[in-house]
């Protein structure tokens, strides 16, 4: 593997039929970072990754390790060391785990190698099998793997592909707590040698493993920094929690009881109820907010964001 | 190696299959069949060669090649043109040109086919070159699924119509008929007809071995990956257009060779043998037998071609309907073809054996389909897909 490279995005803009999904994003990910991209649904996170990987047309500039990526075809961008996963694990269901990894390792293979049968397990494939913990399942059809295992297989495919930048779209969605923990540790390990960008809705996961965070909202970067910095940013609170909470110095019952803080903003917000529920123990003495909202969650979330 | 282990190792099983096929084709068939029936078998084996290519392109690559008649025709006409020139003798025009044409000498594009080496090479290379050109346009424009099938079909129609329009140089609707000799051998002689049969059988076996090697190579694995999730392959740094192109070109080559050998076996090539209907018939055989398995596709092609002769002798009018029905039934209810029956029966037995209710078998099949649908999020939902057939089991 060559040296670490960083990602530099300038003025990135993506529109579909007049709707601007990504609206002038500037984003720098330094080499070896473990960056989380968060933001409400529709903020443009996945579209941003689509643009970087060449899946959608975009204006602006995306440079990785000094090379301009925009305008290249998908497979050329992949060959310049950028790999991604999708929200739904996309593995080759009718091939074995080993075959999946072998294909991922082979984009640079010559014609003669391609026309011959695979003999044994290539060394990088064996290493990736160990790293993602699927060595025992090497000969299993990928379609029969559990959901979490498929996600790990995808990460393993990126490793054998030897990408220098991993763009992961919700890698822990649908995983159990233990699986999330294992995935997070895996990502920390991977980011020692590669740059990792993770789109994630799971705030606990983000808090545990992010080295830096970018918050996207309505196609723009709203805030950027460490987890603590981002959580303290009033603009972030506004996006996640609605207008009433912001500018209100005391986070009183009134604010929480207000309709903007009610179901609508949170229902859409990416924070998701499950994550918010987890934060409950941090505010044992906070009074329950008034009003008929599913308030415990709301209160907890606001408190959590402000108090961090 | 004991018998049970022999049948577990896919490679050993494949070689056993090829060996058994060789015995059947070279020993049993010539002894058991009359010259007339052996000649018919030679014709069926040509269809099976086309099916070998379809198995690769459609079964493994998901490319529903509904226009293989084009390549079959290119190979067939290339061979027939040479044989007509040779039949006519030096300095003479082929018979139909003397009848219909106004030309006093061979058209320029006929002349190279007077050379036997050129003509032989052209039977394979011409279809492959045409497929390479067409394919690179089609796959780079990302034409796939049903659109690809319709386009292939349109090409077959266009080629047949063009041939019909060129009465003076291609023989028009009649095609190139009444072929007498094959590189100096008289085709009316039963001994030579037998030789043609042996050549066809040998070429078929060779193609099966070659294509099987291709299917089990790294390329073969990649082709299945492209079939099941083209976008994902692109993100791994491959250009799926090139992967599909190879399968398409190889399939065109097998079809061209089949067409070339069909000519001495049958003595004629005409637009009616390469248009839309024969193009669909090539696919039906593979579909009925099992498109993802070489053994299934080859036996299916021979079986359907045999059934066509047998049934159309008895019920000439009903055959077309029966054939259409066969295609629909195979695709709708047995997408893996007849070879998949064994697996289904085994699964059913296993589920009964373990005391599970019979519904389990449906669960198994639905599970396969459902799993694949999940993988489709990247966006090739319209793509043709073969049923779950383990890669090991071909031939």
Interface residues (C-beta under 8 A of the other chain):
Chain A: X53 X55 X73 X74 X75 X78 X79 X83 X84 X86 X87 X88 X89 X90 X91 X92 X93 X94 X95 X99 X100 X102 X103 X104 X106 X107 X108 X109 X113 X114 X115 X116 X117 X118 X143 X144 X157 X161
Chain B: X213 X214 X216 X217 X218 X219 X221 X222 X224 X225 X228 X229 X231 X232 X233 X234 X235 X236 X237 X238 X239 X368 X371 X372 X374 X375 X377 X378 X388 X389 X391
